[in-house]
Amino acid sequence: MRQSIYIKTFNLKRVMASVFVGIVLLFLLASLFVTSMKNTKSYYIHQWFEKMSYEGFIKAFEYENAYFKLGDESHKNGQPIGNILFSFISNIRLYDPKSLIVHEISSMSKFENNILVAGEGIDFTNLPIESSLTIDEINHNPAVKDPINEPINPTKPPTKTTNGKDVFLIYHTHSWESFLPLIPGAKSPNQATSPKVNVSLLGERMRRNLEANGIGAIDDKTNIGAELAQRNLKYPSSYKMSRAVVQEALSKDRDLDYLIDIHRDDQRKDVTTIDIDGKKYAKLYFIVGVENKDYKKNLQLAKDINNEVKKFNKGLSRGIYSKNYKQGNGVYNQDLSPNSLLIEVGGVDNTLPELYRTIDLLSEILSNYYWEHQK
């Protein structure tokens, strides 16, 4: 009898020791994984998720717990009350597999986008991708192609003007963002950077279009990357730099009212391009920072412009997204004016003709909106 008790006690100790060692190893592996993720480019992480099948991911959980079958039903027919309660308690959405991961790994939060207005065909496999570059990558100065200086669409002389007043300020927080077709030999999104040929081409195009419609505009071409390097700052400080640029412009010119920050996405061409009547356009989307107490005014402006874009073609816009401090800057200088827009035009693979077509349309929409609201 005593021998039997001894054996049971001995086995219990072994089990407890094994569990303890297993937990220690699990935490060790988790810490190593999280540490490695800090230096992993967001583009490559997104590519991993893009290859992940939603159905396959959920099936893996179904084999262990039949309750996860509700995930597929909620995705198609609305969420059962059980899913809603589970999400409320755990921050995990059973119909969204990546939510099982992003809340546990801080560096994955960049994929937790809040879609305020969904664009056509948008899901977690084609969400916007935020660049994450070093200062050296930002200030890389590759050989570039001379940009195409296409004339703007011919228009009649404007019937009304702002009488010499500049009311639009166009600027570029990520001024280095460029396009692979303009950089010979460049292939990966992180190579689509240039201090010379970049998104400021789109700002200049927009400025010319606005002025053709009688609206005074400024396109600020400050090299934010060089400013960061000069101050020994990193990528996340880019909005601090552009904020100083905007504030200085506003202090010099009280007529400036509309603030337009033009970017481009890291997504590839199949996501950022659409064919409309035989012509290719670069898709666009809007970002609204919610850490601004008056953000709803900026949201309404984004909705108004987005609706006009969808009237032209509902597939041209990828939608409107919100971001808070955890997901990015959270403000994006939009507290400086209720008429602020952060617009992402196209992606790394788009050509200038594709980008210019979208900018021409967007400029026309902004012009019409401005004159309509001056009434």
NORGIBEL-V318719 format. One record per residue. N is the residue number from 0. RES is the residue in one small letter. PHI is phi in degrees with one decimal (* if undefined). PSI is psi in radians with two decimals (none if undefined). NEAR is the number of other ideal C-beta (glycine too) atoms within 8 Angstrom. Layout:
# NORGIBEL-V318719
N RES PHI PSI NEAR
N RES PHI PSI NEAR
This chain:
# NORGIBEL-V318719
0 m * -0.80 4
1 r -62.7 -0.67 5
2 q -64.8 -0.68 6
3 s -63.0 -0.78 7
4 i -61.7 -0.71 8
5 y -61.6 -0.73 8
6 i -65.2 -0.73 8
7 k -64.2 -0.74 8
8 t -64.1 -0.72 8
9 f -63.4 -0.76 8
10 n -65.4 -0.66 8
11 l -63.1 -0.73 8
12 k -63.8 -0.69 8
13 r -64.3 -0.71 8
14 v -63.7 -0.79 8
15 m -62.6 -0.70 8
16 a -65.3 -0.71 8
17 s -64.1 -0.74 8
18 v -61.6 -0.77 8
19 f -61.2 -0.82 8
20 v -62.9 -0.70 8
21 g -61.8 -0.74 8
22 i -63.7 -0.76 8
23 v -60.4 -0.78 8
24 l -63.9 -0.68 8
25 l -61.7 -0.81 8
26 f -65.6 -0.64 8
27 l -64.4 -0.80 8
28 l -63.9 -0.71 8
29 a -62.6 -0.73 8
30 s -66.3 -0.69 8
31 l -64.9 -0.67 8
32 f -65.9 -0.81 9
33 v -63.0 -0.72 11
34 t -61.7 -0.74 7
35 s -66.7 -0.54 8
36 m -67.1 -0.44 11
37 k -62.2 -0.50 7
38 n -105.6 0.25 4
39 t -96.6 2.27 9
40 k -65.0 2.43 7
41 s -62.0 -0.55 12
42 y -60.9 -0.78 12
43 y -70.9 -0.62 8
44 i -61.3 -0.76 12
45 h -62.6 -0.68 11
46 q -61.5 -0.64 8
47 w -62.8 -0.80 8
48 f -67.1 -0.59 11
49 e -63.4 -0.54 8
50 k -83.3 -0.14 6
51 m -79.9 2.13 9
52 s -77.0 2.24 6
53 y -60.4 -0.85 8
54 e -63.5 -0.72 7
55 g -64.8 -0.66 8
56 f -64.2 -0.81 10
57 i -67.4 -0.64 13
58 k -58.3 -0.66 8
59 a -59.6 -0.64 8
60 f -78.4 -0.53 10
61 e -62.4 -0.63 10
62 y -62.3 -0.50 5
63 e -95.7 -0.49 6
64 n -152.1 1.94 6
65 a -61.9 -0.35 5
66 y -60.8 -0.46 6
67 f -70.4 -0.15 11
68 k -63.4 -0.41 9
69 l -63.5 -0.40 11
70 g -59.3 -0.77 13
71 d -68.6 -0.66 10
72 e -65.6 -0.69 9
73 s -67.5 -0.54 13
74 h -67.0 -0.53 7
75 k -99.4 -0.63 5
76 n -123.9 0.42 4
77 g 91.8 2.90 4
78 q -94.2 2.26 8
79 p -65.4 2.76 9
80 i -60.9 -0.56 6
81 g -63.1 -0.72 8
82 n -65.2 -0.71 14
83 i -63.3 -0.79 9
84 l -65.0 -0.72 8
85 f -63.3 -0.72 10
86 s -65.3 -0.69 12
87 f -63.3 -0.68 6
88 i -78.7 -0.70 5
89 s -110.2 -0.20 6
90 n 67.8 0.28 5
91 i -109.5 2.22 9
92 r -100.9 2.06 7
93 l -65.9 -0.41 11
94 y -88.7 -0.02 9
95 d -128.7 1.63 7
96 p -56.8 -0.64 10
97 k -65.7 -0.33 11
98 s -67.9 -0.30 11
99 l -70.1 -0.34 7
100 i -110.2 -0.77 9
101 v -63.1 -0.49 10
102 h -80.6 -0.21 9
103 e -99.5 -0.36 6
104 i -122.4 1.96 10
105 s -59.0 -0.64 5
106 s -71.5 -0.18 9
107 m -90.2 -0.08 13
108 s -64.5 -0.33 11
109 k -63.6 -0.30 10
110 f -93.9 0.03 12
111 e -93.3 1.23 11
112 n -82.8 2.46 9
113 n -98.2 1.93 9
114 i -87.3 1.92 9
115 l -82.3 -0.74 9
116 v -133.9 2.01 9
117 a -79.7 2.38 6
118 g -82.8 2.93 11
119 e -64.1 2.23 7
120 g 76.5 0.25 6
121 i -83.0 2.28 10
122 d -147.3 -3.04 6
123 f -71.1 -0.17 8
124 t -83.8 -0.26 6
125 n -131.6 0.51 10
126 l -66.8 2.78 10
127 p -57.3 2.59 11
128 i -116.0 2.13 11
129 e -85.6 2.31 8
130 s -65.0 2.71 12
131 s -144.4 1.67 7
132 l -119.7 2.71 10
133 t -82.9 2.90 7
134 i -62.0 -0.64 12
135 d -63.6 -0.72 6
136 e -67.6 -0.66 9
137 i -62.7 -0.73 13
138 n -96.6 0.25 11
139 h -60.5 2.34 9
140 n -120.3 1.35 6
141 p -78.5 2.91 11
142 a -67.7 2.39 4
143 v -129.1 2.77 11
144 k -82.1 2.56 8
145 d -65.2 2.26 4
146 p -66.9 2.63 8
147 i -75.9 2.12 7
148 n -96.5 1.24 4
149 e -72.9 2.42 7
150 p -67.5 2.60 5
151 i -72.3 2.82 10
152 n -58.5 2.28 6
153 p -61.8 2.32 4
154 t -133.1 2.82 8
155 k -74.6 2.75 4
156 p -55.0 2.42 4
157 p -62.1 2.47 9
158 t -81.0 -0.29 5
159 k -145.7 2.66 5
160 t -138.7 2.99 8
161 t -89.8 0.23 10
162 n 56.4 0.81 4
163 g 82.5 -0.03 5
164 k -87.9 2.36 7
165 d -90.0 2.08 11
166 v -112.9 -0.27 12
167 f -109.2 2.28 16
168 l -114.2 2.02 14
169 i -103.7 2.28 13
170 y -145.6 3.08 16
171 h -142.7 1.71 18
172 t -60.9 -0.72 13
173 h -103.8 1.21 10
174 s -63.8 -0.33 14
175 w -80.6 -0.22 14
176 e -63.2 2.13 12
177 s -126.1 -2.81 13
178 f -137.3 2.34 14
179 l -56.0 -0.66 12
180 p -61.5 -0.30 9
181 l -95.0 -0.05 11
182 i -123.8 1.72 16
183 p -55.2 2.30 7
184 g 87.0 -0.26 5
185 a -77.2 2.42 9
186 k -129.1 -0.68 5
187 s -91.8 2.68 7
188 p -54.7 -0.61 11
189 n -69.5 -0.21 10
190 q -91.2 -0.10 11
191 a -85.9 1.08 13
192 t -133.7 2.53 15
193 s -163.3 2.36 14
194 p -78.2 -0.14 11
195 k -109.0 -0.87 6
196 v -112.8 1.84 10
197 n -156.5 -2.80 13
198 v -64.3 -0.23 14
199 s -64.2 -0.38 10
200 l -61.4 -0.64 11
201 l -72.2 -0.66 13
202 g -63.6 -0.72 16
203 e -64.5 -0.70 10
204 r -63.5 -0.75 13
205 m -64.3 -0.74 17
206 r -58.0 -0.80 13
207 r -63.6 -0.69 9
208 n -66.0 -0.75 15
209 l -62.6 -0.76 14
210 e -66.2 -0.57 10
211 a -65.3 -0.38 9
212 n -98.6 0.27 12
213 g 83.8 0.19 9
214 i -109.3 2.08 13
215 g -66.8 2.36 13
216 a -147.1 2.67 13
217 i -122.0 2.36 12
218 d -112.6 1.85 11
219 d -81.5 2.19 11
220 k -110.0 0.51 9
221 t -56.5 2.31 11
222 n -81.4 1.59 9
223 i -63.9 -0.61 15
224 g -61.2 -0.75 13
225 a -66.6 -0.63 9
226 e -65.6 -0.69 10
227 l -63.2 -0.80 15
228 a -63.3 -0.69 11
229 q -62.8 -0.59 6
230 r -97.5 0.12 8
231 n 56.9 0.73 4
232 l -106.6 2.87 9
233 k -110.1 3.10 7
234 y -46.9 -0.81 11
235 p -61.4 -0.28 6
236 s -87.9 0.10 10
237 s -61.9 -0.59 11
238 y -73.5 -0.44 12
239 k -65.9 -0.68 8
240 m -67.7 -0.83 15
241 s -68.4 -0.53 15
242 r -61.6 -0.74 10
243 a -62.2 -0.67 8
244 v -62.8 -0.80 12
245 v -66.7 -0.77 13
246 q -62.3 -0.68 9
247 e -64.9 -0.73 8
248 a -64.0 -0.72 13
249 l -66.7 -0.60 12
250 s -70.0 -0.47 5
251 k -88.3 -0.44 5
252 d -139.4 1.81 8
253 r -73.6 -0.19 4
254 d -79.3 -0.32 9
255 l -64.2 2.24 14
256 d -131.9 -0.70 7
257 y -98.9 2.15 13
258 l -111.0 2.04 14
259 i -119.0 1.97 14
260 d -102.1 1.96 14
261 i -100.6 2.24 13
262 h -127.6 -3.11 13
263 r -140.2 2.70 13
264 d -86.6 2.87 13
265 d -91.4 -0.05 11
266 q -66.5 2.83 10
267 r -91.0 3.05 9
268 k -63.0 -0.61 8
269 d -64.4 -0.39 5
270 v -91.9 -0.55 11
271 t -102.3 0.15 13
272 t -131.9 2.53 15
273 i -139.5 2.51 9
274 d -97.6 2.12 8
275 i -123.9 1.95 11
276 d 53.6 0.75 4
277 g 83.2 0.02 4
278 k -120.4 2.42 7
279 k -90.7 2.36 11
280 y -121.2 2.59 14
281 a -82.5 2.23 14
282 k -70.5 2.78 16
283 l -136.5 2.87 14
284 y -153.3 2.96 14
285 f -121.5 2.50 15
286 i -115.3 2.30 11
287 v -119.6 2.17 15
288 g -83.2 2.19 18
289 v -94.1 0.00 10
290 e -88.6 0.48 8
291 n -121.6 2.16 11
292 k -60.6 -0.39 4
293 d -105.0 0.46 8
294 y -62.4 -0.42 13
295 k -63.7 -0.48 6
296 k -68.3 -0.75 9
297 n -67.3 -0.63 16
298 l -63.1 -0.73 12
299 q -64.3 -0.70 8
300 l -62.2 -0.79 12
301 a -60.4 -0.71 13
302 k -63.6 -0.74 10
303 d -62.4 -0.81 9
304 i -69.0 -0.71 14
305 n -60.9 -0.70 13
306 n -62.9 -0.67 8
307 e -68.6 -0.65 11
308 v -62.5 -0.75 14
309 k -67.9 -0.46 10
310 k -64.9 -0.62 5
311 f -70.7 -0.83 9
312 n -163.8 2.15 9
313 k -68.2 -0.30 6
314 g -90.6 -0.07 10
315 l -75.4 -0.47 14
316 s -102.0 2.38 14
317 r -91.2 -0.01 10
318 g 113.5 -2.93 13
319 i -123.9 2.30 14
320 y -122.4 2.55 13
321 s -108.4 2.65 12
322 k -141.4 2.47 14
323 n -110.4 -2.99 10
324 y -60.1 -0.64 7
325 k -67.7 -0.53 5
326 q -97.4 -0.09 11
327 g 168.3 -2.60 10
328 n -65.9 -0.68 9
329 g 87.6 -0.40 13
330 v -117.4 -0.83 10
331 y 59.0 0.59 14
332 n 65.6 0.15 13
333 q -78.1 -0.12 14
334 d -78.9 -0.16 8
335 l -82.5 -0.27 10
336 s -161.6 2.44 10
337 p -69.4 -0.23 7
338 n -105.3 1.01 10
339 s -112.9 2.44 15
340 l -135.7 2.35 13
341 l -109.1 1.99 12
342 i -118.1 2.22 12
343 e -99.8 2.07 12
344 v -111.5 1.98 14
345 g 67.7 -2.89 15
346 g -140.8 -2.99 15
347 v -62.6 -0.41 12
348 d -96.3 -0.07 10
349 n -73.0 2.54 14
350 t -90.6 2.84 8
351 l -61.2 -0.73 12
352 p -57.1 -0.71 9
353 e -65.3 -0.75 13
354 l -67.4 -0.73 15
355 y -66.0 -0.63 12
356 r -61.0 -0.75 12
357 t -68.6 -0.73 15
358 i -63.2 -0.69 13
359 d -61.8 -0.77 12
360 l -65.0 -0.81 12
361 l -62.3 -0.69 14
362 s -63.0 -0.69 13
363 e -64.9 -0.72 10
364 i -64.7 -0.78 12
365 l -63.8 -0.68 14
366 s -63.2 -0.83 12
367 n -62.5 -0.71 9
368 y -62.6 -0.78 11
369 y -61.2 -0.88 12
370 w -66.2 -0.63 11
371 e -62.2 -0.70 7
372 h -84.8 -0.11 6
373 q -78.3 -0.29 5
374 k -67.2 none 4
